Amino acid sequence: MNCFIILTTAPNDSVAPIHDRMPLLLSHEQVRPWLVDAGAALELLCSRPPLLLRTSCDGQLGFDDLA
C-alpha cells in the first residue's frame, strides 16, 4: 500500500500573494535527514523555500496572469 503526506510551511514570495502556506519540498538528499534527525526536520520546516520559477512556455497560467 502506498502512502503519502503533504507537509506545509510558510509561503515564499512566489506563493505568499495567493496563499498563507505552501508544500514543503524536499530534495532527494533531504529525505533521510527529515526522517531520522529531528533537528534537521525542524530546520527544514523553518527554512524559507526557494522561489518557484516558470521555466517553460507551456501555456499554463503564471501568477502574473491571475492579477
C-alpha positions as CSV (number, residue, x, y, z in Angstrom):
1,M,0.0,0.0,0.0
2,N,1.4,3.4,-1.0
3,C,1.0,6.3,1.5
4,F,1.9,9.9,1.3
5,I,1.6,13.1,3.3
6,I,1.7,16.7,2.3
7,L,3.8,18.9,4.6
8,T,3.2,22.6,4.5
9,T,5.3,25.5,5.6
10,A,5.2,29.3,5.4
11,P,4.9,30.6,1.8
12,N,7.8,32.0,-0.1
13,D,7.5,35.3,-2.1
14,S,6.2,33.3,-5.1
15,V,3.2,31.9,-3.2
16,A,2.5,34.5,-0.5
17,P,0.3,36.7,-2.7
18,I,-2.2,33.8,-3.2
19,H,-1.9,31.6,-0.1
20,D,-0.7,31.6,3.5
21,R,1.2,28.3,3.2
22,M,2.8,26.1,0.6
23,P,4.1,22.5,0.3
24,L,7.4,21.8,1.9
25,L,9.5,20.4,-1.0
26,L,12.4,18.1,0.0
27,S,15.3,17.3,-2.3
28,H,16.4,13.7,-2.6
29,E,19.3,14.5,-0.2
30,Q,17.0,16.0,2.4
31,V,14.6,13.0,2.8
32,R,16.8,10.8,5.1
33,P,17.7,13.7,7.4
34,W,14.0,14.6,7.5
35,L,13.1,11.1,8.6
36,V,15.9,10.4,11.1
37,D,17.1,13.7,12.5
38,A,14.6,15.9,14.5
39,G,16.9,18.9,14.4
40,A,17.3,18.6,10.6
41,A,13.5,18.3,10.3
42,L,12.9,21.4,12.4
43,E,15.5,23.3,10.3
44,L,13.7,22.3,7.1
45,L,10.3,23.4,8.4
46,C,11.7,26.8,9.5
47,S,13.6,27.5,6.3
48,R,12.2,29.6,3.5
49,P,11.5,27.5,0.4
50,P,13.2,28.7,-2.8
51,L,11.2,30.8,-5.2
52,L,9.2,29.0,-7.8
53,L,10.2,29.7,-11.3
54,R,8.4,29.2,-14.6
55,T,11.0,27.5,-16.8
56,S,8.9,26.8,-20.0
57,C,6.2,28.4,-22.0
58,D,3.8,25.6,-21.9
59,G,0.6,27.5,-22.0
60,Q,-0.1,27.3,-18.2
61,L,-1.1,30.3,-16.3
62,G,1.5,32.1,-14.2
63,F,1.0,34.2,-11.1
64,D,1.1,37.4,-13.2
65,D,-1.8,36.1,-15.3
66,L,-4.0,36.0,-12.2
67,A,-3.6,39.6,-11.2
